[in-house]
Amino acid sequence: MSAPKPPKGHFNLLYFASASSHTGKDMEALPAPLPLRKLFDTLEERYQGIRATVLDHSLVTINLSYVDMPSSEDKDGEDNAVVIQEGDEVAIIPPVSSG
C-alpha cells in the first residue's frame, strides 16, 4: 500500500519502527517547502525528545534516495542546501535489530 498524495503545499513524512512508536503515527503531511536542515528541529518541536531517542540515529530518504542530514547550525553551502518540495516523500528510518 502506498501513501496517499499529500495535500497541496505539503509533503508526506513516513515514520518507521521507533519513529512510528514515538510519534504514534505511520505518516503525516508537513508544509513544503522545508529546508532539509530544519526537518529534525521541526519534528523535535512537535514530538519532544524524538531527536535524541530516534532522529540522531536514523537515516532519511527523500523520494526513495538516501540523503545526508546537515546540522541545523551548518550554514555552509546554503546555496546548495537540499529543500524538501511539495509532493515529496520523506522517510525516517531508525536502525532496526533482529534477534
All heavy atoms as an XYZ file, in Angstrom:
754
protein
N       0.844     -1.174      0.000
C       0.000      0.000      0.000
C       0.891      1.240      0.000
O       1.818      1.370      0.789
C      -0.877     -0.012      1.257
C      -1.802      1.153      1.330
S      -2.920      0.993      2.731
C      -2.319      2.329      3.719
N       0.622      2.155     -0.888
C       1.412      3.382     -0.950
C       0.704      4.495     -0.178
O      -0.492      4.448      0.063
C       1.645      3.794     -2.408
O       0.419      4.095     -3.013
N       1.493      5.501      0.180
C       0.949      6.635      0.919
C       0.068      7.468     -0.013
O       0.357      7.598     -1.204
C       2.080      7.490      1.465
N      -1.010      8.058      0.522
C      -1.841      8.934     -0.310
C      -1.060     10.182     -0.698
O      -0.095     10.556     -0.031
C      -3.025      9.273      0.595
C      -2.522      9.067      1.975
C      -1.481      7.985      1.902
N      -1.496     10.801     -1.753
C      -0.861     12.045     -2.195
C      -1.041     13.098     -1.098
O      -2.124     13.246     -0.535
C      -1.524     12.495     -3.497
C      -0.879     13.693     -4.118
C      -1.507     14.020     -5.459
C      -0.877     15.282     -5.996
N      -1.382     15.624     -7.310
N       0.035     13.856     -0.791
C      -0.105     14.876      0.249
C      -0.987     16.028     -0.225
O      -1.122     16.265     -1.422
C       1.328     15.353      0.479
C       2.048     15.051     -0.785
C       1.387     13.827     -1.357
N      -1.578     16.773      0.707
C      -2.373     17.946      0.325
C      -1.502     18.979     -0.398
O      -0.284     18.987     -0.238
C      -2.856     18.512      1.660
C      -2.616     17.458      2.677
C      -1.536     16.578      2.148
N      -2.130     19.848     -1.122
C      -1.412     20.906     -1.835
C      -0.551     21.690     -0.842
O      -0.980     22.026      0.250
C      -2.408     21.834     -2.523
C      -1.748     22.898     -3.369
C      -2.764     23.579     -4.251
C      -2.188     24.682     -5.086
N      -1.068     24.305     -5.925
N       0.702     21.954     -1.226
C       1.606     22.718     -0.387
C       2.255     21.909      0.728
O       2.836     22.478      1.645
N       2.178     20.575      0.649
C       2.719     19.703      1.686
C       3.562     18.574      1.083
O       3.512     18.319     -0.113
C       1.581     19.079      2.501
C       0.882     20.051      3.374
N       0.029     21.014      2.879
C       0.904     20.229      4.709
C      -0.446     21.738      3.876
N       0.078     21.276      5.002
N       4.300     17.882      1.954
C       4.999     16.660      1.580
C       4.628     15.591      2.605
O       4.195     15.904      3.712
C       6.519     16.865      1.527
C       7.175     17.155      2.855
C       7.693     16.135      3.638
C       7.276     18.461      3.322
C       8.292     16.405      4.857
C       7.879     18.744      4.538
C       8.387     17.709      5.317
N       4.773     14.335      2.220
C       4.490     13.234      3.138
C       5.756     12.860      3.895
O       6.840     12.762      3.309
C       3.996     11.998      2.387
C       2.522     12.075      2.064
O       1.769     12.803      2.698
N       2.098     11.308      1.067
N       5.590     12.614      5.185
C       6.671     12.148      6.024
C       6.261     10.790      6.576
O       5.225     10.675      7.249
C       6.923     13.139      7.166
C       8.048     12.812      8.125
C       9.375     12.656      7.385
C       8.172     13.903      9.171
N       7.038      9.766      6.246
C       6.750      8.402      6.684
C       7.632      8.056      7.873
O       8.828      8.350      7.874
C       7.023      7.412      5.544
C       6.360      7.715      4.201
C       6.752      6.666      3.177
C       4.857      7.796      4.355
N       7.035      7.427      8.872
C       7.760      7.020     10.069
C       7.823      5.500     10.125
O       6.809      4.832      9.940
C       7.036      7.511     11.334
C       6.904      9.001     11.436
C       5.676      9.626     11.248
C       7.998      9.798     11.739
C       5.543     11.001     11.373
C       7.880     11.174     11.861
C       6.644     11.760     11.679
O       6.520     13.117     11.796
N       9.012      4.969     10.422
C       9.187      3.528     10.550
C       9.721      3.190     11.934
O      10.370      4.007     12.587
C      10.157      3.013      9.475
C       9.604      3.132      8.089
C       9.889      4.236      7.307
C       8.773      2.158      7.567
C       9.373      4.359      6.029
C       8.243      2.274      6.292
C       8.541      3.376      5.516
N       9.440      1.976     12.378
C       9.960      1.402     13.618
C       9.789      2.356     14.800
O       8.674      2.797     15.077
C      11.416      0.990     13.419
N      10.881      2.697     15.498
C      10.780      3.519     16.710
C      10.285      4.933     16.420
O       9.708      5.585     17.287
C      12.112      3.562     17.458
O      13.130      4.104     16.651
N      10.479      5.425     15.202
C       9.951      6.745     14.839
C       8.424      6.713     14.865
O       7.777      7.641     15.359
C      10.457      7.180     13.469
N       7.858      5.636     14.375
C       6.404      5.476     14.399
C       5.908      5.315     15.833
O       4.894      5.901     16.222
C       6.003      4.257     13.561
O       4.616      4.042     13.627
N       6.639      4.560     16.640
C       6.254      4.375     18.040
C       6.295      5.702     18.798
O       5.398      5.992     19.597
C       7.188      3.376     18.717
O       7.059      2.110     18.135
N       7.329      6.505     18.549
C       7.477      7.776     19.272
C       6.374      8.769     18.897
O       5.856      9.485     19.757
C       8.849      8.393     19.002
C       9.190      9.527     19.911
N       9.911      9.356     21.065
C       8.865     10.842     19.861
C      10.037     10.527     21.677
N       9.406     11.446     20.960
N       6.024      8.828     17.622
C       5.026      9.798     17.159
C       3.598      9.277     17.268
O       2.650     10.064     17.265
C       5.269     10.198     15.694
O       5.130      9.025     14.872
C       6.647     10.818     15.507
N       3.449      7.957     17.304
C       2.116      7.366     17.276
C       1.489      7.413     15.894
O       0.292      7.236     15.741
N       2.325      7.648     14.875
C       1.834      7.775     13.506
C       2.722      6.968     12.554
O       3.906      6.793     12.799
C       1.884      9.234     13.048
C       1.049     10.166     13.890
C       1.229     11.599     13.445
C       0.378     12.525     14.312
N       0.526     13.913     13.919
N       2.126      6.527     11.459
C       2.893      5.908     10.380
C       3.326      6.958      9.366
O       4.314      6.783      8.666
C       2.077      4.837      9.653
C       1.817      3.632     10.535
O       2.659      3.327     11.415
O       0.763      2.993     10.357
N       2.534      8.024      9.271
C       2.835      9.100      8.324
C       2.056     10.350      8.691
O       1.072     10.283      9.420
C       2.515      8.694      6.889
C       1.051      8.506      6.593
S       0.663      8.559      4.843
C       0.894     10.276      4.498
N       2.536     11.470      8.158
C       1.806     12.725      8.259
C       2.276     13.642      7.139
O       3.328     13.420      6.551
C       1.965     13.382      9.630
C       3.345     13.908      9.937
C       3.413     14.547     11.324
O       2.516     15.338     11.679
O       4.382     14.243     12.047
N       1.490     14.652      6.854
C       1.842     15.649      5.845
C       2.329     16.904      6.562
O       1.702     17.357      7.522
C       0.642     15.964      4.963
N       3.465     17.438      6.084
C       4.022     18.672      6.631
C       4.100     19.727      5.537
O       4.231     19.388      4.349
C       5.419     18.423      7.204
C       5.510     17.491      8.410
C       6.975     17.320      8.818
C       4.697     18.015      9.570
N       4.057     21.007      5.901
C       4.112     22.075      4.906
C       5.438     22.092      4.144
O       6.499     21.869      4.719
C       3.953     23.351      5.727
C       3.333     22.918      7.016
C       3.827     21.525      7.254
N       5.339     22.349      2.862
C       6.510     22.459      1.983
C       6.503     23.841      1.350
O       5.445     24.448      1.229
C       6.460     21.379      0.906
N       7.646     24.341      0.959
C       8.975     23.728      1.063
C       9.523     23.834      2.477
O       9.120     24.701      3.263
C       9.819     24.546      0.096
C       9.172     25.890      0.071
C       7.692     25.635      0.270
N      10.458     22.903      2.795
C      11.127     22.888      4.096
C      12.582     22.510      3.857
O      12.854     21.440      3.306
C      10.468     21.870      5.031
C      11.102     21.720      6.412
C      10.870     22.981      7.254
C      10.558     20.501      7.129
N      13.518     23.380      4.240
C      14.923     23.006      4.109
C      15.191     21.734      4.913
O      14.738     21.602      6.055
C      15.693     24.188      4.702
C      14.738     25.342      4.614
C      13.375     24.735      4.792
N      15.911     20.794      4.329
C      16.214     19.541      4.992
C      16.875     19.780      6.345
O      16.584     19.094      7.315
C      17.118     18.679      4.098
C      17.523     17.322      4.647
C      16.296     16.452      4.909
C      18.482     16.639      3.695
N      17.724     20.798      6.444
C      18.437     21.056      7.700
C      17.493     21.469      8.824
O      17.863     21.438      9.987
C      19.531     22.107      7.504
C      19.046     23.473      7.169
C      20.204     24.464      7.023
N      19.747     25.713      6.503
C      19.081     26.625      7.207
N      18.841     26.414      8.475
N      18.683     27.741      6.658
N      16.234     21.813      8.503
C      15.260     22.200      9.528
C      14.289     21.072      9.885
O      13.464     21.225     10.781
C      14.468     23.424      9.077
C      15.320     24.680      8.995
C      14.484     25.892      8.696
C      15.363     27.140      8.691
N      14.578     28.335      8.440
N      14.396     19.943      9.194
C      13.444     18.847      9.415
C      13.486     18.344     10.857
O      12.446     18.239     11.510
C      13.709     17.690      8.447
C      12.827     16.460      8.636
C      11.357     16.798      8.400
C      13.281     15.342      7.707
N      14.670     18.024     11.382
C      14.759     17.470     12.727
C      14.306     18.486     13.778
O      13.666     18.111     14.757
C      16.176     16.979     13.027
C      16.522     15.656     12.365
C      15.673     15.032     11.477
C      17.727     15.049     12.642
C      16.002     13.825     10.871
C      18.074     13.838     12.058
C      17.213     13.224     11.172
N      14.627     19.765     13.581
C      14.159     20.797     14.519
C      12.630     20.869     14.520
O      12.000     20.986     15.578
C      14.728     22.170     14.158
C      16.223     22.280     14.402
O      16.764     21.488     15.196
O      16.852     23.166     13.795
N      12.035     20.785     13.340
C      10.581     20.816     13.213
C       9.949     19.634     13.941
O       8.958     19.790     14.665
C      10.171     20.804     11.723
O      10.720     21.963     11.088
C       8.663     20.789     11.550
N      10.540     18.455     13.773
C       9.992     17.266     14.431
C      10.191     17.317     15.945
O       9.322     16.878     16.698
C      10.616     16.004     13.839
C      10.242     15.751     12.379
C      10.980     14.541     11.834
C       8.741     15.592     12.219
N      11.308     17.862     16.399
C      11.550     17.987     17.839
C      10.521     18.926     18.472
O      10.063     18.686     19.590
C      12.972     18.487     18.104
C      13.313     18.638     19.569
C      13.337     17.341     20.371
O      13.541     16.253     19.799
O      13.142     17.433     21.602
N      10.127     19.979     17.755
C       9.094     20.885     18.269
C       7.760     20.160     18.432
O       7.023     20.418     19.381
C       8.911     22.070     17.322
C      10.047     23.060     17.338
C       9.883     24.150     16.282
O       8.762     24.333     15.760
O      10.891     24.807     15.980
N       7.446     19.251     17.518
C       6.181     18.526     17.552
C       6.197     17.362     18.546
O       5.179     17.042     19.152
C       5.854     17.954     16.165
C       5.476     18.999     15.159
C       5.354     18.355     13.769
N       4.862     19.307     12.831
C       3.638     19.276     12.298
N       2.814     18.312     12.594
N       3.263     20.205     11.460
N       7.346     16.682     18.626
C       7.465     15.456     19.413
C       8.697     15.543     20.316
O       9.776     15.085     19.952
C       7.584     14.232     18.489
C       6.485     14.155     17.470
C       6.710     14.497     16.132
C       5.200     13.758     17.831
C       5.695     14.439     15.196
C       4.180     13.698     16.898
C       4.432     14.039     15.581
O       3.429     13.984     14.654
N       8.510     16.152     21.480
C       9.609     16.357     22.422
C      10.396     15.071     22.653
O       9.814     14.016     22.896
C       9.047     16.841     23.759
C       8.604     18.285     23.737
C       9.793     19.222     23.794
O      10.596     19.146     24.687
N       9.896     20.092     22.812
N      11.731     15.177     22.546
C      12.611     14.055     22.809
C      12.900     13.161     21.629
O      13.733     12.259     21.719
N      12.244     13.383     20.490
C      12.434     12.496     19.341
C      13.843     12.605     18.758
O      14.381     11.637     18.252
C      11.362     12.721     18.251
C      11.395     11.561     17.247
C      11.536     14.082     17.573
C      10.247     11.548     16.268
N      14.464     13.770     18.857
C      15.800     13.932     18.282
C      16.790     12.983     18.957
O      17.476     12.214     18.294
C      16.295     15.367     18.391
C      17.685     15.538     17.769
C      18.274     16.908     18.018
N      17.620     17.958     17.285
C      17.898     18.289     16.018
N      18.815     17.647     15.353
N      17.260     19.283     15.452
N      16.860     13.019     20.271
C      17.846     12.207     20.998
C      17.526     10.716     20.947
O      18.432      9.894     20.833
C      17.943     12.676     22.445
N      16.252     10.371     21.033
C      15.894      8.953     21.104
C      15.779      8.271     19.747
O      15.975      7.068     19.647
C      14.577      8.746     21.869
O      13.533      9.451     21.205
C      14.691      9.219     23.302
N      15.469      9.035     18.692
C      15.228      8.421     17.383
C      16.048      9.072     16.264
O      16.826      8.409     15.580
C      13.725      8.479     17.007
C      13.481      7.888     15.631
C      12.870      7.783     18.057
N      15.874     10.368     16.067
C      16.392     11.025     14.866
C      17.911     11.012     14.746
O      18.440     10.826     13.641
C      15.881     12.463     14.792
C      14.361     12.616     14.733
C      13.980     14.085     14.735
C      13.773     11.892     13.544
N      18.616     11.223     15.851
C      20.075     11.287     15.778
C      20.705      9.971     15.331
O      21.885      9.938     14.987
C      20.665     11.707     17.128
C      20.459     13.184     17.416
O      20.115     13.948     16.484
O      20.631     13.580     18.596
N      19.919      8.887     15.313
C      20.432      7.573     14.930
C      19.761      7.048     13.659
O      19.972      5.895     13.303
C      20.200      6.578     16.065
C      20.634      7.106     17.391
N      21.951      7.248     17.746
C      19.914      7.579     18.441
C      22.029      7.760     18.964
N      20.802      7.983     19.402
N      18.970      7.877     13.010
C      18.159      7.432     11.875
C      18.743      7.849     10.530
O      19.502      8.811     10.442
C      16.747      8.009     11.982
O      16.094      7.521     13.123
N      18.336      7.121      9.505
C      18.611      7.507      8.125
C      17.380      8.223      7.588
O      16.263      8.024      8.077
C      18.897      6.269      7.272
C      20.131      5.458      7.679
C      20.216      4.188      6.844
C      21.387      6.281      7.529
N      17.592      9.047      6.567
C      16.496      9.807      5.962
C      16.552      9.598      4.450
O      17.632      9.614      3.849
C      16.620     11.313      6.294
C      15.550     12.125      5.580
C      16.544     11.536      7.801
N      15.373      9.405      3.858
C      15.280      9.344      2.404
C      14.334     10.439      1.914
O      13.405     10.829      2.622
C      14.756      7.986      1.893
O      13.414      7.788      2.332
C      15.637      6.841      2.356
N      14.604     10.909      0.718
C      13.683     11.791      0.002
C      13.437     11.123     -1.338
O      14.381     10.874     -2.097
C      14.252     13.207     -0.202
C      14.511     13.885      1.150
C      13.282     14.048     -1.047
C      15.139     15.269      1.031
N      12.183     10.809     -1.592
C      11.784     10.136     -2.830
C      12.641      8.897     -3.080
O      13.167      8.677     -4.170
C      11.830     11.105     -4.011
C      10.886     12.261     -3.809
O       9.793     12.101     -3.258
N      11.296     13.451     -4.213
N      12.804      8.088     -2.020
C      13.499      6.793     -2.031
C      15.018      6.882     -2.172
O      15.675      5.858     -2.322
C      12.925      5.863     -3.109
C      11.427      5.569     -3.005
C      10.978      4.687     -4.167
C      11.085      4.930     -1.669
N      15.588      8.072     -2.119
C      17.045      8.240     -2.167
C      17.544      8.698     -0.808
O      17.022      9.661     -0.237
C      17.447      9.281     -3.221
O      17.103      8.833     -4.499
N      18.569      8.007     -0.296
C      19.147      8.405      0.987
C      19.810      9.767      0.871
O      20.426     10.077     -0.142
C      20.172      7.368      1.463
C      19.527      6.096      1.938
C      19.419      4.993      1.092
C      18.995      5.996      3.217
C      18.812      3.825      1.517
C      18.379      4.831      3.650
C      18.296      3.753      2.797
O      17.681      2.604      3.222
N      19.665     10.573      1.925
C      20.282     11.905      1.964
C      21.080     12.039      3.247
O      20.761     11.422      4.265
C      19.225     13.034      1.870
C      18.534     13.034      0.521
C      18.205     12.939      2.990
N      22.137     12.837      3.198
C      22.913     13.155      4.388
C      22.236     14.313      5.092
O      21.929     15.333      4.470
C      24.344     13.549      4.020
C      25.140     12.372      3.489
O      24.923     11.238      3.973
O      25.987     12.583      2.606
N      22.024     14.163      6.396
C      21.381     15.215      7.176
C      22.401     16.260      7.595
O      23.350     15.942      8.307
C      20.728     14.626      8.428
C      19.438     13.904      8.158
S      18.168     14.926      7.381
C      17.879     16.148      8.640
N      22.216     17.501      7.137
C      23.093     18.579      7.613
C      22.701     18.967      9.030
O      21.571     18.745      9.456
C      22.812     19.717      6.633
C      21.419     19.460      6.156
C      21.233     17.957      6.182
N      23.614     19.554      9.749
C      23.323     20.073     11.084
C      22.448     21.314     10.926
O      22.564     22.051      9.957
C      24.644     20.398     11.777
O      24.565     21.550     12.532
N      21.565     21.546     11.887
C      20.712     22.741     11.817
C      21.534     24.012     11.956
O      21.111     25.081     11.538
C      19.620     22.691     12.881
O      20.186     22.618     14.164
N      22.729     23.905     12.552
C      23.602     25.069     12.709
C      24.522     25.260     11.503
O      25.189     26.267     11.384
C      24.484     24.920     13.962
C      23.720     24.907     15.263
C      23.189     23.527     15.618
O      23.809     22.513     15.218
O      22.153     23.444     16.284
N      24.598     24.268     10.630
C      25.510     24.306      9.491
C      24.987     25.264      8.431
O      24.039     24.967      7.726
C      25.669     22.900      8.903
C      26.680     22.842      7.779
O      27.427     23.819      7.586
O      26.734     21.805      7.095
N      25.623     26.408      8.321
C      25.192     27.417      7.349
C      26.028     27.353      6.074
O      25.707     27.991      5.088
C      25.305     28.832      7.939
C      24.523     29.012      9.222
C      23.050     28.886      9.004
C      22.307     29.201     10.289
N      20.998     28.677     10.354
N      27.135     26.590      6.101
C      27.984     26.478      4.911
C      27.216     25.793      3.794
O      26.518     24.817      4.015
C      29.247     25.667      5.219
C      30.143     26.368      6.216
O      29.998     27.598      6.369
O      30.978     25.692      6.844
N      27.358     26.298      2.613
C      26.740     25.686      1.445
C      25.239     25.826      1.388
O      24.570     25.011      0.782
N      24.678     26.856      2.008
C      23.221     27.019      1.977
C      22.695     27.177      0.554
O      21.551     26.830      0.285
C      22.780     28.212      2.840
C      22.641     27.857      4.282
C      21.865     28.884      5.081
O      21.164     29.722      4.478
O      21.958     28.842      6.307
N      23.543     27.692     -0.349
C      23.105     27.846     -1.734
C      22.821     26.485     -2.370
O      22.011     26.378     -3.281
C      24.172     28.578     -2.566
C      24.342     30.023     -2.118
O      23.425     30.565     -1.472
O      25.400     30.597     -2.399
N      23.493     25.443     -1.890
C      23.316     24.091     -2.427
C      22.495     23.213     -1.490
O      22.467     22.001     -1.652
C      24.675     23.434     -2.666
C      25.482     24.187     -3.700
O      24.924     24.691     -4.675
N      26.778     24.283     -3.487
N      21.872     23.818     -0.499
C      21.131     23.051      0.501
C      19.930     22.341     -0.126
O      19.261     22.872     -1.011
C      20.660     23.970      1.618
N      19.666     21.135      0.377
C      18.518     20.363     -0.078
C      17.259     20.947      0.554
O      17.226     21.226      1.754
C      18.676     18.883      0.326
C      17.430     18.086     -0.004
C      19.907     18.286     -0.343
N      16.237     21.121     -0.254
C      14.949     21.626      0.217
C      13.885     20.594     -0.137
O      13.776     20.166     -1.284
C      14.607     22.994     -0.415
C      13.229     23.454      0.028
C      15.664     24.026     -0.063
N      13.121     20.183      0.873
C      12.015     19.254      0.642
C      10.902     20.032     -0.045
O      10.477     21.081      0.439
C      11.527     18.657      1.972
C      12.683     17.952      2.695
C      10.357     17.711      1.724
C      12.382     17.618      4.143
N      10.444     19.494     -1.166
C       9.470     20.193     -2.002
C       8.065     19.604     -1.857
O       7.892     18.468     -1.402
C       9.893     20.109     -3.474
C      11.248     20.710     -3.765
C      11.284     22.217     -3.571
O      10.283     22.912     -3.750
N      12.440     22.725     -3.184
N       7.090     20.379     -2.279
C       5.704     19.921     -2.321
C       5.627     18.597     -3.083
O       6.223     18.457     -4.155
C       4.838     20.973     -3.014
C       3.391     20.580     -3.170
C       2.559     21.646     -3.861
O       3.011     22.798     -3.996
O       1.429     21.313     -4.274
N       4.921     17.631     -2.518
C       4.723     16.344     -3.181
C       5.811     15.324     -2.910
O       5.664     14.157     -3.273
N       6.914     15.730     -2.269
C       7.992     14.784     -1.957
C       7.527     13.761     -0.927
O       6.578     14.000     -0.171
C       9.229     15.504     -1.409
C      10.060     16.177     -2.487
O       9.810     15.951     -3.689
O      10.979     16.948     -2.124
N       8.226     12.630     -0.894
C       8.009     11.616      0.123
C       9.305     11.473      0.913
O      10.339     11.115      0.358
C       7.623     10.286     -0.504
C       7.363      9.202      0.532
C       6.981      7.892     -0.099
O       7.900      7.140     -0.481
O       5.772      7.637     -0.226
N       9.242     11.775      2.193
C      10.403     11.719      3.080
C      10.160     10.592      4.068
O       9.034     10.415      4.556
C      10.586     13.060      3.818
C      11.751     13.001      4.782
C      10.768     14.198      2.816
N      11.198      9.817      4.361
C      11.069      8.723      5.319
C      12.133      8.834      6.395
O      13.286      9.154      6.097
C      11.171      7.378      4.615
N      11.724      8.579      7.626
C      12.629      8.487      8.766
C      12.799      6.998      9.049
O      11.824      6.301      9.368
C      12.055      9.183     10.024
C      11.694     10.636      9.732
C      13.005      9.048     11.193
C      12.869     11.534      9.402
N      14.045      6.507      8.929
C      14.314      5.076      9.052
C      15.305      4.849     10.199
O      16.518      4.978     10.011
C      14.858      4.506      7.732
C      13.909      4.879      6.588
C      15.046      3.000      7.853
C      14.441      4.588      5.210
N      14.792      4.518     11.386
C      15.669      4.233     12.522
C      16.398      2.892     12.313
O      15.951      2.052     11.528
C      14.711      4.125     13.708
C      13.443      4.735     13.247
C      13.391      4.513     11.766
N      17.494      2.700     13.055
C      18.157      1.391     12.971
C      17.224      0.314     13.518
O      16.442      0.558     14.436
C      19.395      1.562     13.855
C      19.160      2.764     14.676
C      18.141      3.612     13.975
N      17.310     -0.850     12.926
C      16.476     -1.977     13.327
C      17.388     -3.149     13.642
O      18.329     -3.418     12.891
C      15.479     -2.359     12.208
C      14.613     -3.530     12.612
C      14.607     -1.169     11.829
N      17.118     -3.816     14.723
C      17.921     -5.007     15.046
C      17.008     -6.216     15.072
O      15.804     -6.117     15.259
C      18.621     -4.833     16.394
O      17.670     -4.736     17.431
N      17.610     -7.356     14.871
C      16.836     -8.603     14.948
C      17.572     -9.559     15.861
O      18.766     -9.459     16.072
C      16.640     -9.196     13.561
O      17.909     -9.503     12.989
N      16.839    -10.489     16.406
C      17.440    -11.401     17.372
C      17.539    -12.790     16.922
O      17.344    -13.319     15.962
